[in-house]
Amino acid sequence: MLTGMRQIFRWPIFEDEEKTRIARFLNVILLVAIPLLAVFIVIESNLGAIGGLAFMSSIFLVVFMVGMLLLLRRGYVKLASFLFVLVSWSDLMFQALTGEAVRDEAFVAIIVIPLLANLLLGWRTGLLFAALSILAGWVLVYAETIGVIEVSISRLPSAVETALILTVVFGLATVATVLTMVNLTTALQRARSSEVRLVERNRELEVIKNSLEEQVAERTQNLKATMEIGRQLTTILNLDELLNYVVHQVQSEFKFYHTHIYLLDETGEDLVMVAGSGKVGEQLKEQGHRLPAGQGIVGTVAALNEHFLSNNVNEVLNFVRNPLLPHTNSELAVPLRKGDQVLGVLDIQSEKLSRFTSEDVSLMQTIANQTAVALDNARLLSETQTALKEVERLNRQLTREVWQQFGEEVTTSGYRFVAGNRKKISPASDAWLPPMKEAALQKQLVTQTHPGNGDPAKAELAVPLLLRGQVIGVLGVKREETPDWAEEEVAAVEAVANQVALALENARLSKEQAKTIVQLKDIDRLKSEFLTSMSHELRTPLNSIIGFADVLLQGIDGELNDMALNDVQLIHNSGKHLLALINDILDLSKIEAGKMELVREAVDIKDVANVVLASSHSLVKDKPVEIVTDVSDMLPPVYADKLRLNQILLNLVSNAAKFTHEGTITIKASLNPRKLDMMTISVIDTGIGIPAGKLGTIFERFHQVDSSTTRKYGGTGLGLAICKQLVEMHGGTLNVRSEEGVGSEFYFAIPLA
């Protein structure tokens, strides 16, 4: 029971501290006001001093307060507070209106309302209800004055009534005042506590702020230094200058004890110290200081391609201190990376313990990576410049040799133009202008002026014809009466000389090209004649070999034992293969020589497909592969060479049989939906397929998808090349669709008859 009573008098607690405070105050006021009003109603009723309306109003107020208490327990604190203040004020005003107006004893309690409003809803609401109360008092006085309210003061309240009224009023006022003081005291204590915490927090924030400012300033300075080093690295092209700049800038900007760079030698087995800061760095470089890759801190970094950091090298196992660097206590080594390749190591040492942080690792790795890229660029530039010089030297040499040879082949050394007339001149001719030889020797423009001495003055100008830095001729100009050359005239002659040099080179190249074309035609003719001749010469004995092998296999000359039979079978098969190869080469040479002629006629594609089908069964006799046709009897004939069309399909089926281990090979023919005068013929297999990157090269001569395929499946790579050219001779194009692991489809179009 005691626990239940405690639950009734305990105020609700919410997450919001302010809400809990208001709920506590309202809970106390309601628990005090409800019993006081109840006692007041009972006493007034027994004394008979309370009227009917006043009695009902008081009962309503008690019931309403109980409802507010329940509303408060459900968490509606603000709503309960506002309704409590508003209804209480309204009830008091009702009591005054039905009683003695401003002289009514109930109106005295109106002073409590602003206090409660201020306590529960804030000072603004308290001022509002105070103003409303004052206004209501004057309104009641005015209403009494004009007779709207009739006041009877014949009856004075008894002492008991006065005591009860004062008890309720002062009780509620006292509770409100006490709660207000408690609220103010609590708020003051919290303010003082918050002030203390705020001062402490401000001190902590000031310390953090100063620390952060120092860190930000240091970080900013480090980033600026890193950016400046990176910017300079893009402008330095000399390798030694670049390395020395990095070590000295890193050492001075970041205040390190020592910095040096190691690069892997050509063998990749040793790290050579190529640059170091200060006199120690110069001394180590002069000594040719080097470390084996994979040993020590620097060697391990180069081998593992990972940075090394120790803020106390005295704790590093097997650390060997360099006698020239006795004060090293912290060390950081980062790899010089170009992609995944390690070019060397940037090693940094400090005399301080715990000198390096993770930010230092990041910054130094950035500088190391930029250095690696700059090193690689410097090396590439050096190699490129060397290569360009070599190319220029070779070009000059080649130009000189070619033009010397060309000069030996031509019979005319030059031409002389006088007044529109052209005349050939020889090397021994006296028509050459004196400055021309000098211009050829000096490789620059030469001018000469001859005073007239009574005769007209003469002016001569010679410009060398330069090609890739070599003199291939000279352009000479001579005129009379005007001894001086204007700048525009000199520029015009130089421009003409440049164009003449290019024109001469083009003429030489054109002549060489014509000679080359003639030579190539002769070579191609000789090749075709050789292939044709050799093919005929080889086919005769080869047919004899195949024939004799057939005789032996049939047992006409006697029975052979199993071993001999196997050997003869190999001879027969190899002969057949060689004969097919010779036939392919002969066909190809005929096509290229333009000697292959087609005998075109109306051909029934159904008949061709059946012939190919009958000839192809032996190709798949030992494999679970079926060769089928998908050719309608209703298809019209095509206009083609029957023998060559049969050859095309047989080659395509043979090619499919080689690369199909199981499934089907289908010979298909149908009318072309896009070109109604064409028929599309295709060979579809379920073989190994062709990689997408190889589709563009499979029709080249002597080409296979790869060498392993050649070894496994055999073949010369001529079949598809011959098919393609035969299809093109028929006016079509051989194409392929393929998916690796699924199969291939070779298809082409043939015109209808």
C-alpha positions in Angstrom: 0.0 0.0 0.0 2.8 2.3 0.9 4.4 1.6 -2.5 1.1 2.4 -4.3 0.9 5.8 -2.4 4.5 6.6 -3.5 3.6 5.8 -7.1 0.6 8.3 -6.8 2.7 11.1 -5.4 5.8 10.4 -7.6 6.0 12.7 -10.7 6.7 11.3 -14.1 10.3 11.4 -15.5 11.0 12.1 -19.2 14.2 12.3 -21.3 13.8 16.1 -21.6 15.0 17.6 -18.4 12.9 20.8 -18.7 9.8 18.7 -19.3 10.5 16.7 -16.2 10.9 19.9 -14.2 7.6 21.3 -15.3 5.9 18.0 -14.7 7.3 17.8 -11.2 6.0 21.3 -10.3 2.5 20.7 -11.8 2.3 17.3 -10.0 3.0 18.9 -6.6 0.5 21.8 -7.2 -2.2 19.4 -8.3 -1.6 17.1 -5.3 -1.8 20.0 -2.9 -4.7 21.9 -4.7 -7.0 18.9 -5.0 -7.3 18.0 -1.3 -7.4 21.7 -0.2 -10.3 22.4 -2.6 -12.0 19.2 -1.5 -11.7 20.2 2.2 -12.9 23.7 1.4 -16.0 22.4 -0.5 -16.9 20.1 2.5 -16.6 22.8 5.1 -18.4 25.5 3.1 -21.2 23.0 2.4 -21.6 22.2 6.1 -21.7 25.9 6.9 -24.1 26.5 4.1 -22.0 29.4 2.9 -21.6 28.2 -0.7 -24.2 28.6 -3.4 -25.3 26.1 -5.9 -23.4 27.6 -8.8 -20.3 28.1 -6.7 -20.6 24.5 -5.4 -20.9 23.0 -8.9 -18.0 25.2 -10.1 -15.8 24.0 -7.3 -16.7 20.4 -7.9 -15.9 20.9 -11.6 -12.5 22.4 -10.7 -11.6 19.4 -8.6 -12.7 16.9 -11.3 -10.8 18.9 -13.9 -7.6 18.9 -11.7 -7.8 15.1 -11.4 -8.1 14.9 -15.2 -5.1 17.2 -15.6 -3.2 14.8 -13.2 -4.0 11.9 -15.5 -3.1 13.9 -18.6 0.2 14.8 -16.9 1.0 11.1 -16.2 0.5 10.4 -20.0 3.2 12.9 -20.9 1.1 15.8 -22.1 2.9 18.2 -19.8 2.6 21.5 -21.7 -1.0 20.9 -22.6 -1.9 20.0 -19.0 -0.1 23.1 -17.7 -1.8 25.5 -20.0 -5.3 24.0 -19.4 -4.8 24.0 -15.7 -3.8 27.7 -15.6 -6.5 28.7 -18.1 -9.4 26.7 -16.4 -8.3 27.8 -12.9 -8.4 31.5 -14.0 -11.7 31.0 -15.7 -13.2 29.3 -12.6 -12.1 32.1 -10.4 -13.6 34.7 -12.8 -16.9 32.7 -12.8 -16.9 32.7 -9.0 -16.5 36.5 -9.0 -19.2 37.0 -11.7 -21.7 34.9 -9.7 -20.6 36.3 -6.4 -19.5 39.7 -5.1 -17.3 40.7 -8.1 -13.9 42.1 -7.0 -15.0 41.9 -3.4 -15.8 38.2 -3.6 -13.5 36.1 -1.5 -12.8 33.8 -4.5 -11.4 36.7 -6.5 -8.5 37.0 -4.0 -7.1 33.7 -5.3 -6.6 35.3 -8.7 -3.1 36.4 -7.5 -2.0 32.8 -7.6 -2.7 32.4 -11.4 0.2 34.6 -12.7 2.5 32.8 -10.3 1.5 29.4 -11.6 1.6 30.5 -15.2 5.1 31.9 -14.7 6.2 28.7 -13.0 4.7 26.3 -15.5 4.7 28.2 -18.8 7.3 30.8 -18.5 7.5 34.5 -17.6 5.8 35.7 -20.8 2.7 33.6 -20.1 2.8 34.8 -16.4 2.8 38.4 -17.6 -0.1 37.6 -19.9 -2.3 36.2 -17.1 -1.3 39.0 -14.8 -2.5 41.5 -17.4 -5.7 39.5 -18.0 -6.4 39.5 -14.2 -6.0 43.2 -13.8 -8.1 43.8 -16.9 -10.8 41.4 -15.5 -10.8 43.3 -12.2 -11.5 46.6 -13.8 -14.1 45.1 -16.1 -15.9 43.7 -13.0 -15.7 47.1 -11.3 -17.2 48.7 -14.4 -19.9 46.1 -14.7 -20.9 46.7 -11.1 -20.9 50.4 -11.6 -23.3 50.3 -14.6 -25.5 47.8 -12.8 -24.7 44.7 -14.9 -23.6 42.9 -11.7 -25.7 43.3 -8.6 -23.5 43.1 -5.5 -25.0 42.6 -2.0 -22.6 43.3 0.8 -25.1 42.8 3.5 -23.6 39.5 4.4 -20.0 39.4 5.5 -18.0 36.2 5.5 -17.5 34.4 8.8 -14.2 34.0 10.4 -14.0 30.3 9.4 -14.8 31.1 5.8 -12.2 33.8 5.8 -9.6 31.5 7.3 -10.4 28.7 4.8 -10.1 31.1 1.9 -6.9 32.5 3.2 -5.6 29.0 3.8 -6.3 27.9 0.2 -4.9 31.2 -1.3 -1.8 31.4 0.8 -1.3 27.6 0.6 -1.3 27.7 -3.2 0.8 30.9 -3.3 3.3 29.4 -0.8 3.6 26.2 -2.9 4.1 28.3 -6.1 6.6 30.5 -4.4 8.6 27.6 -2.9 8.6 25.8 -6.2 9.7 29.0 -7.9 12.6 29.4 -5.4 13.6 25.8 -5.8 13.6 26.3 -9.6 15.7 29.4 -9.3 18.1 27.7 -6.9 18.4 24.7 -9.1 18.9 26.8 -12.2 21.5 28.9 -10.4 23.4 25.8 -9.3 23.3 24.4 -12.8 24.5 27.7 -14.2 27.4 27.8 -11.8 28.3 24.2 -12.6 27.9 24.8 -16.3 30.1 27.9 -15.9 32.8 25.9 -14.2 32.6 23.2 -16.9 32.6 25.8 -19.6 35.7 27.5 -18.2 37.5 24.1 -18.0 36.3 23.2 -21.5 37.4 26.5 -22.9 40.9 25.9 -21.4 40.9 22.4 -23.0 39.7 23.9 -26.3 42.4 26.6 -26.2 45.1 24.0 -25.7 43.6 21.8 -28.5 43.3 24.9 -30.7 46.9 25.9 -30.2 48.0 22.3 -30.8 45.9 22.1 -34.0 47.1 25.4 -35.2 50.7 24.3 -34.8 49.9 21.0 -36.5 48.0 22.7 -39.3 50.8 25.2 -39.8 53.4 22.4 -39.8 51.3 20.3 -42.1 50.7 23.3 -44.5 54.4 24.0 -44.6 55.2 20.4 -45.3 52.6 20.2 -48.1 54.0 23.5 -49.6 57.5 22.0 -49.5 56.3 18.8 -51.1 54.4 20.6 -53.8 57.4 22.9 -54.5 59.7 19.9 -54.8 57.3 18.1 -57.1 57.0 21.3 -59.2 60.7 21.6 -59.5 61.1 18.0 -60.4 59.1 18.5 -63.6 61.6 21.2 -64.8 64.9 19.5 -64.0 66.1 17.3 -66.9 69.7 16.6 -65.8 69.9 13.4 -63.8 72.6 14.4 -61.3 71.1 17.8 -60.8 67.7 16.2 -60.1 69.1 13.8 -57.5 71.1 16.4 -55.7 68.1 18.8 -55.6 65.9 16.2 -54.0 68.3 15.2 -51.2 69.2 18.8 -50.3 65.6 20.1 -50.4 64.2 17.2 -48.3 67.0 17.6 -45.7 66.7 21.4 -45.5 62.9 21.8 -45.7 62.1 19.1 -43.1 65.1 19.6 -40.9 66.4 16.1 -41.1 69.9 14.9 -40.0 70.8 13.3 -43.3 69.1 12.3 -46.6 70.4 10.2 -49.4 69.2 8.3 -52.5 70.2 4.8 -53.7 69.5 3.5 -57.2 69.5 -0.1 -58.3 72.3 -0.9 -60.7 71.8 -2.4 -64.2 72.0 -6.0 -62.7 69.4 -5.1 -60.1 71.6 -6.8 -57.4 73.1 -3.8 -55.7 72.0 -0.4 -54.6 74.4 2.4 -55.4 74.4 5.7 -53.4 74.0 8.3 -56.1 73.2 11.5 -54.1 73.4 12.5 -50.4 73.1 15.7 -48.4 76.1 17.6 -47.0 79.7 16.6 -47.0 78.8 13.1 -45.7 76.8 12.5 -48.9 79.6 13.8 -51.1 82.1 11.6 -49.3 79.9 8.5 -49.5 79.3 9.1 -53.3 83.1 9.5 -53.9 83.7 6.2 -52.1 81.2 4.5 -54.4 79.0 3.4 -51.4 76.7 0.5 -52.3 74.5 -2.0 -50.5 73.4 -5.5 -51.6 69.6 -5.6 -52.4 67.7 -7.5 -49.8 70.2 -6.7 -47.0 69.9 -4.0 -44.3 67.2 -1.5 -44.0 67.6 0.1 -47.5 68.1 -3.3 -49.2 65.0 -4.8 -47.6 62.9 -1.8 -48.7 64.1 -2.2 -52.3 63.4 -6.0 -52.2 60.0 -5.8 -50.5 58.8 -2.6 -52.2 57.5 -1.4 -48.8 58.6 1.5 -46.5 60.6 1.0 -43.3 60.1 3.2 -40.2 62.0 3.0 -36.9 61.8 5.8 -34.3 64.6 4.1 -32.4 67.1 2.4 -34.6 69.0 1.1 -31.5 66.1 -1.4 -31.0 66.4 -2.6 -34.6 67.9 -6.1 -34.8 71.3 -6.2 -36.6 71.3 -2.4 -37.2 74.8 -1.3 -38.4 75.5 2.3 -37.7 77.4 4.2 -40.4 80.6 5.7 -38.8 80.0 8.9 -40.8 76.5 9.3 -39.3 77.0 8.6 -35.6 74.0 10.5 -34.3 71.2 8.7 -36.2 68.4 7.6 -33.8 65.4 7.5 -36.2 65.3 6.3 -39.8 62.7 6.2 -42.5 63.3 4.5 -45.9 60.7 4.6 -48.8 61.0 2.9 -52.2 61.3 5.0 -55.4 58.3 3.5 -57.3 57.4 3.7 -60.9 54.2 1.7 -61.0 55.1 -1.7 -59.5 58.8 -1.3 -60.4 61.3 -0.2 -57.7 64.0 2.1 -59.1 65.8 2.8 -55.8 65.3 4.0 -52.2 65.0 7.4 -50.5 66.6 7.1 -47.0 66.1 9.7 -44.3 67.7 9.8 -40.9 67.2 12.0 -37.8 69.1 12.5 -34.6 65.8 12.7 -32.6 64.0 9.8 -31.2 60.3 9.3 -32.3 60.9 11.8 -35.1 58.7 10.3 -37.8 54.9 10.0 -38.0 52.5 8.4 -40.4 52.1 11.8 -42.1 55.9 11.9 -42.7 55.7 8.4 -44.3 52.9 9.7 -46.7 54.8 12.9 -47.6 58.1 11.1 -48.2 56.5 8.4 -50.2 54.9 11.1 -52.4 58.2 12.8 -52.9 59.8 9.4 -53.6 57.2 8.5 -56.3 57.6 11.9 -57.9 61.3 11.5 -57.9 61.0 8.0 -59.5 58.8 9.5 -62.3 61.2 12.4 -62.8 64.2 10.0 -62.9 62.4 7.8 -65.5 61.5 10.9 -67.6 65.1 12.1 -67.4 66.4 8.7 -68.5 63.9 8.6 -71.3 64.8 12.1 -72.4 68.5 11.2 -72.4 67.9 8.0 -74.4 65.5 9.8 -76.8 68.1 12.6 -77.4 70.8 10.0 -78.0 68.5 8.1 -80.4 67.5 11.3 -82.2 71.1 12.2 -82.7 71.8 8.7 -84.1 68.8 8.9 -86.3 69.9 12.3 -87.6 73.4 11.0 -88.2 72.0 8.0 -90.1 69.6 10.2 -92.1 72.5 12.5 -93.1 74.6 9.6 -94.0 71.9 7.9 -95.9 71.0 11.1 -97.7 74.6 11.7 -98.6 75.1 8.2 -99.9 71.8 8.1 -101.8 72.4 11.4 -103.5 76.0 10.4 -104.4 74.6 7.3 -106.0 71.8 9.2 -107.7 74.4 11.8 -109.0 76.4 9.0 -110.5 73.3 7.7 -112.4 72.3 11.1 -113.9 74.2 12.5 -116.9 73.3 16.1 -116.2 74.8 18.0 -113.2 72.5 21.0 -113.6 70.6 23.4 -115.7 71.2 27.1 -116.6 68.3 29.4 -117.4 69.1 32.6 -119.3 66.4 34.8 -120.6 63.9 32.0 -120.6 66.2 29.5 -122.3 67.3 26.3 -120.6 70.7 24.7 -121.1 72.3 21.6 -119.5 75.6 22.1 -117.9 78.3 19.6 -116.8 80.5 19.6 -113.7 83.4 21.0 -115.8 81.3 23.8 -117.3 82.4 27.4 -116.6 78.7 28.4 -116.3 78.7 27.8 -112.5 78.6 30.9 -110.5 81.7 31.4 -108.2 79.6 31.7 -105.0 77.8 28.4 -105.6 80.8 26.3 -104.6 81.3 28.4 -101.5 77.6 28.1 -100.5 77.8 24.3 -100.9 80.9 24.1 -98.6 79.6 26.5 -96.0 75.9 25.2 -96.2 74.6 28.8 -96.1 73.6 31.6 -98.4 76.4 33.5 -100.1 76.2 36.8 -102.0 78.8 38.5 -104.2 78.7 42.0 -105.9 81.0 42.9 -108.8 81.4 46.7 -109.5 80.9 47.6 -113.1 84.0 49.8 -113.5 82.3 51.3 -116.5 80.3 48.2 -117.2 77.0 47.3 -115.6 77.4 46.0 -112.0 76.7 42.3 -111.4 75.2 40.7 -108.3 75.3 36.9 -107.6 73.4 34.9 -105.0 73.8 31.2 -104.1 71.6 29.2 -101.8 72.5 25.5 -100.9 69.7 23.0 -101.5 69.6 21.3 -98.0 67.9 18.0 -97.3 68.1 16.6 -93.7 71.2 18.7 -93.2 73.0 17.5 -96.4 73.7 19.6 -99.5 72.2 17.9 -102.5 72.6 20.9 -104.9 72.9 24.7 -105.1 70.6 27.3 -106.6 72.5 30.3 -108.1 71.0 33.6 -109.2 72.8 36.3 -111.2 71.6 39.7 -112.3 73.0 43.0 -113.7 72.6 46.7 -113.0 71.3 46.2 -109.4 74.2 45.3 -107.1 72.2 45.0 -103.8 69.8 42.2 -102.8 66.7 43.2 -100.8 65.6 41.1 -97.8 62.4 40.1 -99.6 64.4 38.9 -102.6 66.8 36.8 -100.5 63.8 35.3 -98.6 62.1 34.5 -101.9 65.2 32.8 -103.3 65.6 30.8 -100.0 62.0 29.7 -100.2 62.4 28.6 -103.8 65.6 26.7 -102.8 63.7 24.8 -100.1 60.9 23.9 -102.5 63.4 22.8 -105.2 65.2 20.5 -102.6 61.9 18.9 -101.7 60.9 18.5 -105.4 64.3 16.9 -106.2 63.9 14.5 -103.3 60.3 13.6 -104.5 61.6 13.1 -108.0 64.3 10.8 -106.8 61.9 8.8 -104.6 59.5 8.6 -107.5 62.2 7.2 -109.7 63.2 4.7 -107.0 59.6 3.7 -106.5 59.2 3.1 -110.2 62.3 0.9 -110.2 61.1 -0.9 -107.1 57.7 -1.6 -108.7 59.4 -3.1 -111.7 61.6 -5.2 -109.5 58.6 -6.4 -107.4 56.7 -7.3 -110.5 59.6 -9.3 -111.8 60.0 -11.0 -108.4 56.3 -11.8 -108.3 56.4 -13.2 -111.8 59.4 -15.3 -111.0 57.7 -16.5 -107.8 54.6 -17.5 -109.6 56.6 -19.2 -112.3 58.7 -21.0 -109.7 55.6 -22.2 -107.7 53.9 -23.4 -110.9 56.9 -25.2 -112.2 57.8 -26.7 -108.8 54.2 -27.8 -108.2 54.1 -29.6 -111.6 57.5 -31.1 -111.0 56.6 -32.3 -107.5 53.1 -33.6 -108.3 54.4 -36.2 -110.9 56.7 -38.2 -108.5 54.3 -37.6 -105.6 51.4 -39.2 -107.5 53.7 -42.2 -108.2 54.5 -42.5 -104.5 50.8 -42.4 -103.6 50.0 -44.9 -106.3 52.7 -47.4 -105.3 51.6 -47.0 -101.6 48.0 -47.8 -102.7 49.3 -50.9 -104.5 51.1 -52.1 -101.4 48.1 -51.4 -99.1 45.8 -53.4 -101.4 48.3 -56.4 -101.2 48.7 -56.7 -104.9 52.4 -57.3 -104.5 52.0 -59.5 -101.6 50.8 -59.4 -98.0 52.6 -57.0 -95.6 53.1 -57.6 -91.9 51.4 -55.2 -89.5 54.5 -53.0 -88.9 55.2 -52.6 -92.7 51.5 -52.0 -93.3 51.5 -49.2 -90.7 54.6 -47.6 -92.3 53.1 -47.7 -95.8 49.8 -46.2 -94.5 51.9 -43.3 -93.0 53.6 -42.9 -96.4 50.2 -42.8 -98.2 48.7 -40.3 -95.8 51.7 -38.0 -95.8 51.7 -38.1 -99.6 48.1 -37.2 -99.7 48.7 -34.3 -97.3 51.7 -33.1 -99.3 49.7 -33.3 -102.5 46.9 -31.2 -101.0 49.4 -28.7 -99.9 51.0 -28.5 -103.4 47.5 -28.1 -104.9 46.7 -25.3 -102.5 49.9 -23.5 -103.3 49.3 -23.9 -107.0 45.8 -22.6 -106.7 47.0 -19.6 -104.7 49.7 -18.8 -107.2 47.3 -19.0 -110.0 44.8 -16.7 -108.3 47.5 -14.1 -107.5 48.9 -14.3 -111.0 45.4 -13.8 -112.4 45.5 -17.1 -114.3 42.6 -18.7 -112.4 39.6 -18.7 -114.6 36.0 -19.5 -113.5 33.7 -21.6 -115.6 30.4 -20.2 -114.3 27.1 -21.9 -115.0 23.7 -22.5 -113.3 24.5 -24.8 -110.3 22.0 -26.6 -108.1 23.3 -25.9 -104.5 21.5 -29.1 -103.3 23.7 -31.3 -105.5 26.9 -29.5 -104.4 25.9 -29.9 -100.8 25.3 -33.6 -101.2 28.6 -34.2 -103.0 30.4 -32.3 -100.2 28.5 -34.3 -97.6 29.5 -37.6 -99.2 33.1 -36.6 -99.4 33.3 -35.3 -95.8 32.1 -38.4 -93.8 35.7 -39.7 -93.6 36.7 -36.5 -91.8 34.7 -37.3 -88.7 34.5 -41.1 -88.8 36.4 -41.4 -85.5 34.6 -38.6 -83.6 31.0 -38.2 -82.3 30.3 -35.5 -84.9 27.5 -35.6 -87.5 27.7 -33.6 -90.8 24.2 -32.6 -92.0 22.7 -30.3 -94.6 19.9 -27.7 -94.3 19.2 -27.0 -98.0 15.7 -26.7 -99.4 14.7 -28.5 -102.6 12.9 -25.3 -103.7 16.0 -23.1 -103.8 16.9 -21.7 -107.3 20.3 -22.5 -108.9 23.3 -20.2 -108.3 25.6 -18.8 -111.0 29.0 -20.2 -110.1 31.9 -22.4 -111.0 30.7 -25.8 -109.8 34.2 -27.2 -109.2 35.4 -24.1 -107.2 32.1 -23.9 -105.3 32.6 -27.6 -104.3 36.2 -26.7 -103.3 35.1 -23.8 -101.1 32.5 -25.8 -99.2 34.8 -28.9 -98.8 37.6 -26.6 -97.4 35.1 -25.0 -95.0 33.7 -28.4 -93.8 37.2 -29.8 -93.5 38.3 -26.8 -91.4 35.2 -27.2 -89.2 35.9 -31.0 -88.8 39.4 -30.3 -87.5 38.2 -28.1 -84.7 34.9 -29.9 -83.7 35.2 -32.7 -81.2 31.5 -33.4 -80.8 28.1 -32.2 -82.0 27.2 -31.2 -85.6 28.5 -29.5 -88.7 25.7 -28.0 -90.8 25.9 -27.0 -94.5 23.1 -24.4 -94.8 21.8 -22.4 -97.8 19.0 -19.8 -98.0 18.0 -16.8 -100.0 19.5 -13.5 -98.8 16.6 -11.4 -97.3 18.5 -8.2 -98.0 19.6 -9.0 -101.6 17.0 -11.1 -103.4 19.4 -11.9 -106.2 21.9 -13.5 -103.9 22.0 -16.8 -101.9 23.7 -17.1 -98.6 25.7 -20.3 -97.9 27.2 -21.1 -94.5 29.0 -23.9 -92.7 28.1 -24.0 -89.0 29.9 -26.1 -86.4 29.8 -26.7 -82.6 33.6 -26.7 -82.2 36.1 -24.8 -80.1 35.3 -21.4 -81.6 37.7 -18.5 -82.3 38.8 -15.8 -79.8 37.4 -12.4 -80.6 40.9 -10.9 -81.0 41.8 -13.4 -83.7 38.8 -13.1 -86.0 40.5 -10.4 -88.1 43.5 -12.5 -89.0 42.2 -16.0 -89.7 41.9 -15.4 -93.5 45.6 -14.5 -93.8 47.9 -16.9 -95.6 49.9 -19.4 -93.5 48.0 -18.2 -90.4 46.6 -20.2 -87.5 45.0 -18.9 -84.4 48.1 -19.8 -82.4 51.1 -22.0 -82.5 49.6 -24.5 -80.0 46.6 -24.9 -82.2 48.8 -25.5 -85.2 50.7 -28.3 -83.4 47.5 -29.9 -82.1 45.3 -29.7 -85.2 47.8 -29.4 -88.0 47.2 -27.5 -91.2 49.1 -24.9 -93.3 46.7 -21.9 -93.0 46.1 -21.8 -96.8 42.6 -23.2 -96.9 40.7 -20.2 -95.6 42.8 -17.8 -97.7 42.0 -19.7 -100.9 38.3 -19.9 -100.0 38.2 -16.2 -99.4 39.8 -15.4 -102.8 37.6 -17.8 -104.6 34.5 -16.3 -103.0 35.7 -12.8 -104.0 36.2 -14.0 -107.6 32.5 -15.0 -107.5 31.6 -11.5 -106.4 31.0 -12.3 -102.7 32.8 -11.9 -99.4 33.6 -14.7 -96.9 32.8 -13.7 -93.3 32.8 -15.5 -89.9 30.8 -15.3 -86.7 32.3 -17.2 -83.7 32.1 -17.5 -79.9 34.9 -19.2 -78.1 33.8 -22.6 -76.6 30.4 -22.4 -78.5 31.3 -22.8 -82.2 31.8 -20.9 -85.5 29.8 -20.0 -88.7 31.6 -19.2 -92.0 29.2 -17.7 -94.5 29.3 -16.1 -98.0 26.9 -14.9 -100.7 26.7 -16.2 -104.3 24.6 -14.6 -107.0 21.6 -16.5 -108.4 21.5 -17.8 -111.9 
